[in-house]
Amino acid sequence: MDLLHSWGVSLAVHLQTDYKSYESWFQFASTVADLHTAYFVLFPVWFHLSSKVGIKLIWVAVIGDWFNLVLKWVLFGERPYWWVHDTKFYGADARPSLEQFPITCETGPGSPSGHAMGAAGVWCVMITAVLSMAAKKKPPFLLYRWVYGHGRWPSYWLVELIVCMSRVYMAAHFPHQVISGVISGLIVAEVFSRVQWIYSASMKKYFGVTLFLTSFAVGFYMLLKAVGVDLLWTLEKAQTHCVNPAWVHMDSTPFASLLRNMGTLFGLGLGLHSPLRTETKKNSGATYRAGCIIASLLLCWLLDNFTFSSKNQELFYLLSFCKSAAAILIPTTLVPSGLTRLLNSKGDDKTL
């Protein structure tokens, strides 16, 4: 593995040296590939364009990231920014110099890449949805139809390539970790393309799945800890080798990720089964959908700016769960019901 890791470090040094001018683009790609973007930006848009696509997007993102957490705990993957300091591979020779960035110092194991895996699954869902819509509308112009139908997958792979390059550039992952992440994300997306029960799942089912996934992860952690395996071994490495202690964030820890995802899934169940949703079914026009998207994005942005201290870990995890659930409740229930009531009140005023 040391030889594979050394090749990955050499590639990261090459990217940081020869593609320095693209640093802002690589940072942007890593930010967009984060599932935070899927929950706070992509989901509000897709849910009001097609509720089924929005539901599928959340399931693929949540289950994929949960699966990613389990794989990371099993595979014990290193990260370039700490491996290059810990390894004895270079002996007495000078070690390669890797630059670090504010988004480099993630605290979980490195294999497979969560960003690459999440982006692969989420973008696969979106590209498939776009192709499905294109097939139904049948664009009249031959050139437009060709671009619409055949240009999507090349665009998808271009996005994935940039995401993978960005994670290697940031010294957060080795090349083999981003490749395995893409493959894993595509597998999760393919599995959920064949699953239909998620569109009619009851609140009881959402609660049961959330409880099972949380219990399994915590139980797996406790079991391995009981036999002497510390699954949080990477936290100390991150704190030791990150050049700026402020870049080591609590929200990048495995349990923070777990609680965030479980809050998202639970929030989707609450939103879909809220009594307030019965008031919104009569409104489905383009103007209404656009209003819901704009209002949802605005409120999610305001929610995203709400931050809290990580000094108390238990409280931090609880608030992360609640914030993630609220981010999904906003577009599924709060905004549609509020906009419906506003439109109905204006309609009642006109009849007076």
Protein Blocks (a to p, Z undefined) as FASTA:
>chain_A
ZZmmmmmmmmmmmmmmmmmmmmmmmmmmmmmmpmklmmmmmmmmmmmmomklmmmmmmmm
mmmmmmmmmmmmmnopacfklmmmmpmklmmaccddddddfklmpcbdfbdcfklmmmmm
mmmmmmmmmmmmmmmnopablklmmmmmmmmmmmmmmmmmmmmmmmmmnopacfklmmmm
mmmmmmmmmmmmmpmklmmccfklmmmmmmmmmmmmmmmmmmmmmnopafklmmmmmmmm
pmblklpcfklpmklmmmmmmmmmmmmmmmmmgfklmmmmmpccfklmmmmmmmmmmmmm
mmmmpccdfkbmmlmmmmmmmmmmmmmmmmmmmmmmmmmmmmmmmmmmmmZZ
